[in-house]
């Protein structure tokens, strides 16, 4: 039996319809599998965020108006799980229970690391933040942020990961306070020894000089050998008295506490030049300023140790002591024109100061305690030591 053309057309139509149904079911299955895989990936990411020990933040739009994170982030920020973590969120959603600071200054929403990474389209690294809560509690964090990009390179959001360094900062603060206490104890002991030298040993030596002087005036009846011995004894006693006075002033410069750093340095440098024969050019600001007493003591010790190194090691007959104050930063420069340091120590910033003598590590530790830094530049034409400290005034 022959099939009519009309029947053939109907059969072809039915076959095509069946194929279409089959293809549609396959596409639907593919979509369902993709949906399940995406859901699995999202669950995995959520589990990773919750398990991560740090605070992880994810913004899913270029303006960072919506931001979520792992459970650690919500716990650390003291917010309900699932709420908006973004300081750039609309007013009704924006968290208000904390503020974010860096170096003592409150950051605006556009200055926060995740927002900056999204705005700049690049990584923002090594951000150190302090989060201060409404009740006065605070936590310190350190971390990085990076943009999330579409396939065409446009920004679609940003992510940030931050670790809680509060305990480390507390340990650093304790170390600084302990070091400050040790410096005060050391300086107190220096003052005590200086007083003892001046009031006891110094006075006894002065009495000895006076007694030997009186004996010398009546030495006509002594034989030549005795007169020579008396003369040498008197010279030795005078030299010992001068040494004790010098040591007393070096241990605790009396002008430092009463008149401040510039006058104490001028007096010390004058005595140093007399004792060493090294000519020192002093360049100090005309305006007299007073700083925290521990800062003044530290800077005086810097000058003292630097000039001692000039005398012991440089072979220079000339030096410069320069003090500059700019933008709340105080800089001291001590320059000599001697032989320079060993090649092993001839670097722009010394990382290992052991090769330049025991005084340099002590100077660096004192400066670092106050947030300062030490640079040493050396060549065969001499050495420049620069100490820089951020400071505040304690009076005029």
C-alpha positions in Angstrom: 0.0 0.0 0.0 1.4 3.4 -1.1 1.6 6.3 1.4 0.1 9.5 0.1 2.2 12.7 0.0 -0.1 14.1 2.6 0.6 11.3 5.0 4.3 11.6 4.5 4.1 15.3 5.4 2.2 14.6 8.6 4.7 11.9 9.5 7.7 14.3 9.0 6.0 16.9 11.1 5.4 14.4 13.9 9.1 13.3 13.8 10.3 16.9 13.9 8.0 17.6 16.9 9.3 14.6 18.7 12.9 15.6 18.1 12.2 19.1 19.4 10.6 17.7 22.5 13.7 15.5 23.0 16.1 18.4 22.5 14.1 20.6 24.8 14.2 17.9 27.5 18.0 17.7 27.1 18.5 21.4 27.4 16.3 21.4 30.5 18.4 18.6 32.0 21.6 20.6 31.2 20.2 23.7 32.8 19.2 21.7 35.9 22.6 20.1 36.2 24.3 23.6 35.8 22.0 25.0 38.4 22.8 22.1 40.8 26.5 22.5 40.2 26.3 26.3 40.7 24.4 25.7 44.0 27.1 23.2 45.1 29.9 25.6 44.3 28.0 28.3 46.2 27.6 26.0 49.2 31.3 25.1 49.0 32.3 28.8 48.9 30.0 29.5 51.9 31.6 26.6 53.8 35.1 27.9 53.0 34.1 31.4 54.2 32.7 30.0 57.4 35.7 27.8 58.1 38.3 30.5 57.3 40.0 31.7 60.4 40.2 35.3 59.1 37.5 37.9 58.4 36.5 37.5 54.7 34.3 40.1 53.0 32.7 39.9 49.6 31.1 42.8 47.7 29.0 41.7 44.7 28.6 45.0 43.1 31.1 47.7 41.9 30.0 50.2 44.5 30.2 47.7 47.3 26.7 48.6 48.5 26.0 44.9 49.4 28.6 43.0 51.3 28.5 39.6 53.0 31.1 37.4 54.6 31.9 34.3 56.6 30.6 33.6 60.1 33.9 34.8 61.5 33.3 38.2 59.9 29.9 38.5 61.5 31.2 37.3 64.8 34.1 39.8 64.8 32.0 42.7 63.7 29.2 41.7 66.1 26.5 41.7 63.5 23.6 39.2 62.8 24.6 36.5 60.3 23.5 37.4 56.8 23.1 41.2 57.4 24.8 43.7 55.1 28.4 44.3 56.3 29.1 47.3 54.0 29.8 50.8 55.2 28.8 51.8 51.7 25.3 50.3 52.0 22.1 52.4 51.9 21.4 54.2 55.1 18.9 51.7 56.4 21.2 48.7 55.9 24.6 50.3 56.8 26.1 48.8 60.1 26.4 51.5 62.7 27.9 49.6 65.7 31.5 50.2 64.7 33.9 52.7 63.1 37.1 52.0 61.2 40.4 53.8 61.8 43.9 53.7 60.4 46.8 55.3 62.1 44.4 57.0 64.5 42.3 58.6 61.8 38.7 57.5 61.0 38.3 56.3 57.4 35.5 57.3 55.2 33.6 54.6 53.3 35.6 55.3 50.1 38.9 54.8 52.0 38.1 51.3 53.2 40.3 48.6 51.5 37.5 46.6 49.8 35.9 49.8 48.4 39.2 51.1 47.2 40.0 47.8 45.5 36.7 48.0 43.6 37.1 51.6 42.7 40.7 51.3 41.6 40.4 47.9 39.9 43.5 46.6 41.5 44.8 45.0 44.7 45.0 47.0 47.9 47.6 45.3 50.1 48.9 45.5 53.7 46.1 47.5 55.2 46.2 47.8 59.0 42.9 48.8 60.5 41.5 49.4 64.0 37.7 48.7 64.4 36.3 50.6 67.4 32.9 49.5 68.6 30.2 51.7 70.1 31.0 50.5 73.7 34.7 51.5 73.3 36.1 48.0 72.6 38.5 47.8 69.7 40.1 45.1 67.5 43.1 45.4 65.1 43.2 43.8 61.7 45.7 43.3 58.9 44.8 42.2 55.4 44.4 42.7 51.6 41.6 43.4 49.2 41.3 42.6 45.5 38.7 43.4 42.8 36.4 40.8 41.2 36.3 41.2 37.4 34.0 40.3 34.6 35.2 38.5 31.5 35.6 41.9 29.8 37.7 43.3 32.6 35.1 45.5 34.2 34.8 45.4 38.0 31.8 43.5 39.4 32.7 43.6 43.0 35.6 43.0 45.4 36.8 40.7 48.1 38.9 41.3 51.3 40.6 39.0 53.7 41.7 40.3 57.1 43.3 38.6 60.1 42.8 39.6 63.7 46.1 41.0 65.0 44.8 42.4 68.3 46.8 40.0 70.5 50.0 40.8 68.5 49.3 44.6 68.9 48.8 44.1 72.6 52.0 42.2 72.9 53.8 45.0 70.9 52.3 47.6 73.2 53.4 45.7 76.2 56.9 45.4 74.8 57.0 49.1 74.1 55.8 50.0 77.6 58.3 47.5 79.1 61.1 49.0 77.0 60.0 52.5 78.0 60.1 51.4 81.6 63.6 49.9 81.1 64.8 53.2 79.5 63.4 55.2 82.4 65.1 52.8 84.9 68.4 53.0 83.0 68.2 56.8 82.9 67.3 57.0 86.6 70.3 54.9 87.4 72.5 57.1 85.3 71.3 60.1 87.2 71.9 58.4 90.5 75.4 57.4 89.5 76.1 60.8 88.1 75.0 62.4 91.4 77.2 60.0 93.4 80.2 60.7 91.2 79.6 64.5 91.5 78.7 64.6 95.2 81.0 61.9 96.6 83.9 60.9 94.3 84.1 64.3 92.7 84.1 66.1 96.1 86.7 63.8 97.5 89.0 64.3 94.5 88.5 68.0 94.8 89.6 67.8 98.4 92.6 65.7 97.4 93.6 68.3 94.8 93.3 71.0 97.4 95.4 69.1 99.9 98.1 68.2 97.4 98.1 71.8 96.3 98.7 73.0 99.8 101.4 70.3 100.3 103.1 71.5 97.1 103.3 75.0 98.4 105.2 73.7 101.4 107.4 71.3 99.5 110.6 73.3 99.8 111.7 71.0 102.6 111.2 67.9 100.5 113.9 66.3 98.5 113.7 66.4 94.7 112.3 62.9 94.3 109.5 63.6 96.7 108.7 66.9 95.0 108.5 65.1 91.7 106.2 62.5 93.1 104.0 65.2 94.7 103.8 67.0 91.4 102.8 63.9 89.5 100.3 63.0 92.2 98.7 66.4 92.0 98.5 66.2 88.2 96.9 62.8 88.4 94.4 64.0 91.0 93.4 66.9 88.8 93.0 64.7 85.8 90.9 62.2 87.8 88.7 65.1 89.0 88.2 66.3 85.4 87.4 62.8 84.2 84.8 62.3 87.0 83.1 65.6 86.1 83.1 64.6 82.5 81.7 61.2 83.2 79.0 62.7 85.4 77.9 65.0 82.7 77.9 62.2 80.1 75.8 59.9 82.3 73.3 62.6 82.9 73.6 66.0 81.2 72.1 68.4 83.8 71.0 70.9 81.1 68.8 68.4 79.3 66.0 68.4 81.9 66.2 72.1 82.8 66.8 73.8 79.4 66.0 71.2 76.8 67.7 69.4 74.0 69.4 72.2 71.9 71.2 73.6 74.9 72.2 70.2 76.2 73.6 69.3 72.8 75.5 72.5 72.4 77.1 72.0 75.8 78.0 68.4 75.1 79.4 69.1 71.7 81.6 71.9 73.1 83.0 69.5 75.6 83.4 66.8 73.1 85.4 69.1 70.8 87.7 70.1 73.6 88.4 66.5 74.6 88.7 65.0 71.2 90.1 67.8 69.1 87.4 67.2 66.5 85.7 70.4 65.2 81.9 70.0 65.2 79.6 72.3 63.3 76.2 72.6 65.1 73.2 73.5 63.0 70.1 73.7 65.3 66.8 75.5 64.8 66.6 79.0 66.2 63.2 78.4 67.7 63.4 76.6 71.0 61.0 73.7 71.5 60.5 71.2 74.3 59.5 67.6 73.6 58.6 64.6 75.7 61.5 64.0 78.2 62.0 60.4 77.0 62.2 61.6 73.4 64.8 64.3 74.3 66.8 61.8 76.3 66.8 59.4 73.3 67.9 62.0 70.8 70.6 63.2 73.1 71.9 59.6 73.4 71.8 59.3 69.6 74.1 62.4 69.2 76.3 61.2 72.0 76.8 57.7 70.6 77.2 59.0 67.0 80.0 61.4 68.0 81.6 58.7 70.1 81.7 56.5 66.9 83.2 59.4 65.0 86.0 59.8 67.5 86.7 56.0 67.8 86.3 54.8 64.3 86.2 57.5 61.6 89.6 59.2 61.8 87.7 62.4 60.9 88.8 65.8 62.3 85.5 67.4 61.4 81.8 66.6 62.0 78.4 68.2 61.5 75.4 67.8 63.9 72.2 69.0 62.2 68.7 69.1 63.7 65.6 69.6 61.6 61.9 69.8 62.4 59.3 69.4 59.7 55.7 68.2 59.6 55.9 66.8 63.2 59.0 64.8 62.4 62.3 65.6 64.0 65.4 64.5 62.2 69.0 64.5 63.5 71.9 64.1 61.1 75.5 63.4 62.3 78.0 63.5 59.5 81.7 62.9 59.5 84.3 63.0 56.7 86.4 60.0 57.7 87.3 56.7 56.3 83.7 55.2 56.3 82.5 51.9 57.5 83.4 48.4 56.5 82.1 47.3 53.1 79.8 44.8 54.8 78.1 47.6 56.5 78.0 50.0 53.6 74.3 49.9 52.7 71.7 52.5 52.5 69.7 51.3 55.4 71.6 48.9 57.7 69.5 45.8 58.4 72.2 44.1 60.5 73.9 46.7 62.6 76.2 44.4 64.4 79.1 45.1 62.1 79.1 48.8 63.0 79.5 48.6 66.8 77.4 47.9 69.8 76.0 51.4 70.0 74.1 51.4 66.7 71.7 48.6 67.7 70.9 50.4 71.0 70.2 53.6 69.0 67.9 51.8 66.6 66.0 50.1 69.4 65.4 53.4 71.2 64.2 55.1 68.1 61.9 52.2 67.1 60.3 52.3 70.5 59.1 55.9 69.7 58.1 55.0 66.1 61.3 56.3 64.6 63.9 54.9 62.3 67.7 55.0 61.8 69.5 55.3 58.5 73.2 54.9 58.0 74.9 56.0 54.7 78.6 55.3 54.4 81.3 55.6 51.8 85.1 56.3 51.7 84.2 60.0 51.9 82.6 59.6 55.3 79.4 58.5 57.1 76.0 60.0 57.6 73.8 58.8 60.4 70.2 60.1 60.3 67.7 59.5 63.1 64.0 60.4 62.4 61.2 60.6 65.0 57.6 61.5 64.9 57.1 63.9 67.8 54.6 66.0 69.7 55.3 69.1 71.7 55.3 69.1 75.5 55.7 72.9 75.8 57.6 75.9 74.5 
